[in-house]
Amino acid sequence: MKALERFRSIGLDEMDGIRLMNRVDTKFVTTDAMLEEILLRAESEYRVLEIDGIRMSAYDTLYYDTADLEMYMAHHNRRLRRYKVRTRTYLNSGESFLEIKRKNNRGRTKKKRIRIDGELFRDFSADREACSFLRERSPYLASQLTAGVSTAFRRITLVNNAKTERLTIDRNLQFRNLRTGKEASLGDAVIIELKQDGLCPSAMKDILLDLRVKSLRVSKYCIGTVLTDPGVRHGRFIPKIRAIEKISDKILLER
């Protein structure tokens, strides 16, 4: 994207102080066409993460769940305290991690992760250290979980000049369900996630408000599950999918 080329860059080392592993997340959904205008307005307030000259990184993520989709259903049933367990590979660097996200009843999200061998992306149960990590930081055992929905996307990461917030912008979202074999895409929809360690003022929120981009609580795992598993209970998430369809000028694709 041309607007992205105008940003000053920030490296991984400088990002270390703003990981925001214990944070408040706010999500927004827009389109590729609107994203160009958002980036143009944000240029002076934010820096873009650049790794080896790359400003838009490719990610592969695989979500795990129990046989009865306990983590998915906790979200569907509006439980305030809930978990997500996933493996993630950063394709540009080749690094892979097991990640555990825990949301508490005050709306704060805490993420912990441990490095794993990339060959264990689809099944980390052979890694004793990773299994211990899961057992100590979640209510689950590796033997209870199986790989479910994979997501692939390209991500832009922005950091504000004050280093009090981080912004991720996910494009080209693709889903594949390893249990059903079905695949889906979000077309030209873009998911923006503002991550803050508190409720600090945000230039990006002001930009999005001015452009009438509304916040939308959306989980890539849950949306991907609904789109690729016809048998799953999904009532709560249908309005969110309809809202994305209205925002995007391309219909959600299912193959």
C-alpha positions as CSV (number, residue, x, y, z in Angstrom):
1,M,0.0,0.0,0.0
2,K,1.4,3.4,-1.0
3,A,0.4,5.2,2.2
4,L,2.4,2.7,4.2
5,E,5.6,3.7,2.5
6,R,5.3,7.2,4.1
7,F,5.5,6.0,7.7
8,R,8.7,6.2,9.8
9,S,9.7,2.7,10.8
10,I,10.2,1.0,14.2
11,G,12.2,-2.2,14.8
12,L,11.5,-5.2,17.0
13,D,14.0,-4.2,19.6
14,E,12.3,-0.9,20.2
15,M,8.9,-2.7,20.3
16,D,10.0,-4.8,23.3
17,G,8.8,-2.1,25.8
18,I,5.3,-2.0,24.4
19,R,4.2,-5.6,24.0
20,L,1.1,-4.9,26.0
21,M,0.6,-8.5,27.1
22,N,-1.9,-7.3,29.7
23,R,-4.2,-5.0,27.8
24,V,-7.5,-3.7,26.7
25,D,-8.4,-4.5,23.1
26,T,-10.8,-2.5,20.9
27,K,-11.6,-3.9,17.4
28,F,-12.9,-2.2,14.3
29,V,-13.9,-3.5,10.8
30,T,-13.4,-1.6,7.6
31,T,-12.3,-2.2,4.0
32,D,-9.1,-2.1,2.0
33,A,-10.4,1.0,0.3
34,M,-11.0,2.9,3.5
35,L,-7.7,1.6,5.0
36,E,-5.7,3.7,2.5
37,E,-7.3,6.9,3.9
38,I,-6.9,5.8,7.5
39,L,-3.2,5.3,6.9
40,L,-2.8,8.7,5.2
41,R,-4.3,10.4,8.3
42,A,-2.3,8.4,10.8
43,E,1.1,9.0,9.2
44,S,2.3,11.7,11.6
45,E,1.1,10.0,14.8
46,Y,2.3,6.4,14.2
47,R,5.4,4.4,13.2
48,V,5.2,1.1,11.3
49,L,6.9,-2.1,12.4
50,E,9.5,-3.0,9.8
51,I,11.5,-6.3,9.8
52,D,14.2,-6.9,7.1
53,G,12.5,-4.2,4.9
54,I,9.0,-5.8,5.2
55,R,6.2,-3.7,6.6
56,M,3.3,-6.2,6.0
57,S,4.0,-9.6,7.6
58,A,2.4,-12.9,6.8
59,Y,0.9,-15.0,9.7
60,D,-0.4,-18.5,10.0
61,T,-2.4,-19.2,13.1
62,L,-4.1,-22.4,14.3
63,Y,-6.7,-22.5,17.0
64,Y,-7.1,-25.5,19.3
65,D,-10.2,-26.5,21.2
66,T,-11.9,-29.4,22.9
67,A,-14.0,-32.0,21.1
68,D,-17.2,-30.1,22.1
69,L,-15.6,-26.7,21.3
70,E,-15.6,-25.5,24.9
71,M,-13.6,-22.4,24.2
72,Y,-15.7,-21.4,21.3
73,M,-18.9,-22.0,23.3
74,A,-17.6,-19.9,26.2
75,H,-17.4,-17.0,23.8
76,H,-20.8,-17.7,22.2
77,N,-22.4,-17.9,25.6
78,R,-20.9,-14.6,26.7
79,R,-18.7,-16.0,29.5
80,L,-16.5,-13.1,30.7
81,R,-13.6,-15.3,31.7
82,R,-12.4,-17.3,28.7
83,Y,-9.4,-18.7,27.0
84,K,-8.0,-19.2,23.5
85,V,-5.2,-21.6,22.7
86,R,-3.3,-21.3,19.4
87,T,-0.1,-21.9,17.6
88,R,1.2,-19.1,15.4
89,T,4.0,-19.0,12.8
90,Y,5.5,-15.7,11.7
91,L,6.2,-16.6,8.1
92,N,8.7,-13.9,7.4
93,S,10.9,-14.9,10.3
94,G,10.0,-18.6,10.5
95,E,9.4,-18.4,14.3
96,S,6.6,-20.4,15.9
97,F,4.9,-20.1,19.3
98,L,2.2,-21.7,21.4
99,E,0.1,-18.8,22.7
100,I,-2.5,-18.7,25.5
101,K,-4.9,-15.8,25.7
102,R,-6.9,-15.3,28.8
103,K,-9.7,-12.7,29.1
104,N,-10.8,-11.7,32.6
105,N,-14.2,-10.4,33.9
106,R,-12.9,-6.8,33.6
107,G,-12.4,-7.0,29.9
108,R,-8.6,-7.2,30.0
109,T,-6.7,-9.7,27.9
110,K,-3.4,-11.3,29.0
111,K,-1.3,-13.2,26.5
112,K,1.5,-15.7,27.3
113,R,3.5,-17.6,24.8
114,I,6.4,-20.1,24.5
115,R,8.5,-20.8,21.4
116,I,8.0,-24.2,19.7
117,D,9.5,-26.0,16.8
118,G,7.7,-25.0,13.5
119,E,7.1,-28.7,12.8
120,L,4.9,-28.9,15.8
121,F,2.5,-26.1,14.5
122,R,-0.3,-28.6,13.9
123,D,0.4,-30.8,17.0
124,F,2.5,-29.5,19.9
125,S,1.7,-32.5,22.2
126,A,5.2,-33.9,21.6
127,D,6.8,-30.8,23.2
128,R,6.9,-31.5,27.0
129,E,7.8,-27.9,27.8
130,A,4.9,-26.6,25.8
131,C,2.5,-29.1,27.4
132,S,3.6,-28.0,30.9
133,F,3.2,-24.3,29.8
134,L,-0.4,-25.0,28.8
135,R,-1.2,-26.9,32.0
136,E,0.2,-24.2,34.2
137,R,-1.4,-21.3,32.5
138,S,-4.8,-22.7,31.5
139,P,-7.5,-25.2,32.6
140,Y,-6.6,-27.5,29.7
141,L,-4.3,-30.4,29.0
142,A,-2.7,-30.9,25.6
143,S,-4.5,-34.3,25.4
144,Q,-7.9,-32.5,25.6
145,L,-7.2,-30.3,22.6
146,T,-7.1,-30.8,18.9
147,A,-6.4,-28.5,16.0
148,G,-9.5,-26.7,14.7
149,V,-9.6,-23.5,12.6
150,S,-6.5,-22.1,10.9
151,T,-6.4,-18.5,9.9
152,A,-4.0,-16.9,7.4
153,F,-3.6,-13.1,7.0
154,R,-1.2,-10.3,6.4
155,R,-0.6,-7.9,9.2
156,I,0.5,-4.3,9.5
157,T,1.6,-3.2,13.0
158,L,1.6,0.5,14.0
159,V,2.9,2.0,17.3
160,N,2.0,5.5,18.4
161,N,4.7,8.1,18.9
162,A,4.2,8.1,22.7
163,K,4.5,4.3,22.7
164,T,1.3,3.8,24.8
165,E,-0.6,1.8,22.2
166,R,-0.1,-0.7,19.4
167,L,-2.4,-1.2,16.5
168,T,-2.6,-4.3,14.3
169,I,-4.3,-4.2,10.9
170,D,-5.2,-7.6,9.4
171,R,-5.9,-8.0,5.7
172,N,-6.7,-10.9,3.3
173,L,-8.2,-13.1,6.0
174,Q,-8.6,-16.8,5.1
175,F,-10.0,-19.6,7.2
176,R,-9.7,-23.4,7.0
177,N,-11.4,-25.8,9.3
178,L,-9.3,-28.9,9.9
179,R,-12.3,-30.8,11.3
180,T,-14.7,-30.2,8.4
181,G,-12.4,-29.4,5.6
182,K,-14.3,-26.3,4.7
183,E,-12.7,-22.9,3.8
184,A,-13.8,-19.3,3.8
185,S,-12.6,-15.8,3.3
186,L,-13.5,-12.3,4.5
187,G,-13.1,-10.8,1.1
188,D,-11.8,-7.2,1.3
189,A,-12.7,-6.7,5.0
190,V,-10.0,-5.5,7.3
191,I,-9.9,-6.0,11.0
192,I,-8.2,-3.3,13.0
193,E,-7.3,-3.9,16.7
194,L,-6.2,-1.2,19.1
195,K,-4.3,-2.6,22.0
196,Q,-3.8,-0.3,25.0
197,D,-2.5,-0.9,28.6
198,G,-5.4,1.3,29.9
199,L,-7.7,3.9,28.3
200,C,-5.2,6.4,27.1
201,P,-6.2,9.0,24.5
202,S,-5.8,7.6,21.0
203,A,-5.3,9.5,17.7
204,M,-6.4,6.4,15.8
205,K,-9.8,6.3,17.7
206,D,-10.3,10.0,16.6
207,I,-9.4,9.1,13.0
208,L,-11.8,6.2,12.9
209,L,-14.6,8.2,14.6
210,D,-14.2,10.9,12.0
211,L,-14.4,8.4,9.2
212,R,-17.4,6.7,10.8
213,V,-15.6,3.4,11.3
214,K,-17.4,1.8,14.2
215,S,-16.0,-0.6,16.7
216,L,-17.2,-4.2,16.4
217,R,-16.3,-7.0,18.9
218,V,-15.2,-9.7,16.6
219,S,-13.1,-12.9,17.2
220,K,-11.3,-14.3,14.2
221,Y,-11.5,-17.8,15.7
222,C,-15.3,-17.6,16.3
223,I,-16.1,-16.0,12.9
224,G,-13.9,-18.6,11.2
225,T,-15.6,-21.4,13.1
226,V,-19.1,-20.2,12.1
227,L,-18.1,-19.8,8.4
228,T,-16.5,-23.3,8.2
229,D,-18.6,-25.5,10.5
230,P,-22.3,-25.7,9.4
231,G,-23.2,-27.8,12.5
232,V,-21.9,-25.4,15.2
233,R,-24.2,-23.3,17.3
234,H,-23.8,-19.8,16.0
235,G,-26.8,-17.6,16.8
236,R,-24.8,-14.9,18.7
237,F,-22.3,-14.4,15.8
238,I,-24.7,-14.1,12.9
239,P,-25.3,-10.4,13.5
240,K,-21.6,-9.8,13.5
241,I,-21.2,-11.6,10.2
242,R,-24.1,-9.6,8.7
243,A,-22.4,-6.4,10.0
244,I,-19.2,-7.3,8.2
245,E,-21.1,-8.1,5.0
246,K,-22.6,-4.6,5.1
247,I,-19.2,-3.0,5.6
248,S,-17.4,-4.9,2.9
249,D,-18.3,-4.5,-0.8
250,K,-17.5,-8.2,-1.3
251,I,-19.6,-11.0,-0.1
252,L,-18.1,-13.4,2.3
253,L,-16.8,-16.3,0.3
254,E,-17.1,-20.0,1.2
255,R,-15.4,-22.6,-0.9
